[in-house]
Amino acid sequence: MLGFELDIWDYLTFLAAAVAGIAVIVILLWIAGLPGQIAIARKHPEAEAVKIMGYAGFLAVVPWIQAFIWAFKPTDVVDIRRFPAEEARATEEDIARLKGAADKTQTKAPAGEKPVSDSDTTR
């Protein structure tokens, strides 16, 4: 059809080009998700928004840079609907959900409470 035969070197060239293309796509997806992974690792209270902004703003570059900076920014959440212990617990639940560990049960006591032992109840 083309006037010449395809040999093993032609097929190896096609394979190398396909592997290189897949590697480029994987690297670009990893870079796009980097702000979200940083926010999750730093337990950012708005980690999900940072993650979405990292992927959505990757092609436009400027929103991705903003998401990258936002992932490192220390954020204090002031929510008048919840007390600080409840807010910290909600943030921990969100981070666990984003990491994929939402189905695990927590056995730790909340941040402001002291765990009760059996010897404390018998006095």
C-alpha positions in Angstrom: 0.0 0.0 0.0 2.8 2.5 0.9 5.3 1.0 -1.5 7.5 -0.5 1.2 7.3 -3.2 3.9 7.1 -2.4 7.6 9.7 -4.3 9.6 10.4 -4.7 13.3 12.2 -1.3 13.6 9.1 0.5 12.3 6.9 -1.2 14.9 9.4 -0.5 17.7 9.4 3.2 16.6 5.6 3.2 16.9 5.7 1.5 20.3 8.3 4.0 21.6 6.2 7.0 20.3 3.1 5.6 22.1 5.0 5.0 25.3 6.4 8.5 25.2 3.0 9.9 24.6 1.4 8.0 27.5 4.3 9.1 29.7 3.8 12.8 28.8 0.0 12.5 29.6 0.7 10.8 33.0 3.3 13.5 34.0 0.9 16.3 33.0 -1.9 14.7 35.1 0.5 14.3 38.0 1.5 18.0 37.8 -2.1 19.1 37.5 -3.0 17.2 40.7 0.0 18.4 42.7 -1.8 21.3 44.4 -4.5 19.0 45.6 -2.1 16.4 46.9 -0.1 19.1 48.8 -3.3 20.5 50.3 -4.4 17.0 51.4 -1.0 16.3 52.9 -1.0 19.6 54.8 -4.6 19.0 56.0 -5.9 22.2 54.4 -9.5 22.9 55.4 -10.4 23.6 51.7 -8.4 20.7 50.2 -11.1 19.6 47.9 -11.5 23.1 46.3 -7.7 23.3 45.9 -7.7 19.9 44.2 -10.5 20.8 41.8 -8.9 24.2 41.0 -5.6 22.4 40.3 -7.1 20.2 37.6 -9.5 22.8 36.2 -6.9 25.6 36.0 -4.1 23.5 34.5 -4.5 24.5 30.9 -4.9 28.2 31.7 -1.7 28.1 34.0 -2.6 31.1 36.2 -5.4 29.4 38.1 -3.1 26.4 38.6 -0.4 28.7 40.0 -3.0 30.2 42.3 -4.1 26.7 43.5 -0.5 25.8 44.1 0.0 28.9 46.3 -3.3 28.3 48.0 -2.2 24.7 48.9 0.7 26.1 51.0 -1.3 29.1 52.5 -2.1 28.5 56.1 -5.9 29.0 56.4 -7.8 29.6 59.6 -11.4 28.7 59.3 -13.9 30.8 61.2 -17.3 29.2 60.9 -19.9 30.5 63.4 -22.1 27.5 62.9 -19.6 25.1 64.7 -17.3 25.3 67.6 -13.5 24.9 67.0 -13.5 21.2 68.0 -16.3 20.4 65.7 -14.7 22.3 62.9 -11.4 20.4 63.4 -13.3 17.1 63.4 -15.1 18.1 60.2 -11.8 19.0 58.5 -10.3 15.6 59.6 -13.3 13.8 58.1 -13.0 15.7 54.8 -9.3 14.9 54.6 -10.0 11.2 55.4 -12.6 11.2 52.6 -10.3 12.8 50.1 -7.5 10.3 51.0 -10.0 7.4 50.5 -10.1 6.4 54.1 -13.7 7.5 54.8 -14.9 4.1 55.7 -12.5 3.6 58.6 -13.8 4.3 62.1 -12.1 6.7 64.3 -11.0 5.5 67.7 -9.3 8.7 68.9 -11.0 11.1 71.3 -11.9 14.5 69.9 -9.3 17.2 70.2 -10.5 18.9 73.4 -11.6 15.9 75.3 -9.6 13.5 77.5 -10.2 9.8 77.0 -12.0 8.1 79.8 -10.3 5.0 81.3 -12.0 2.2 83.4 -10.1 3.3 86.5 -11.7 6.8 86.3 -15.2 5.5 86.4 -14.8 3.3 89.6 -13.9 6.1 92.0 
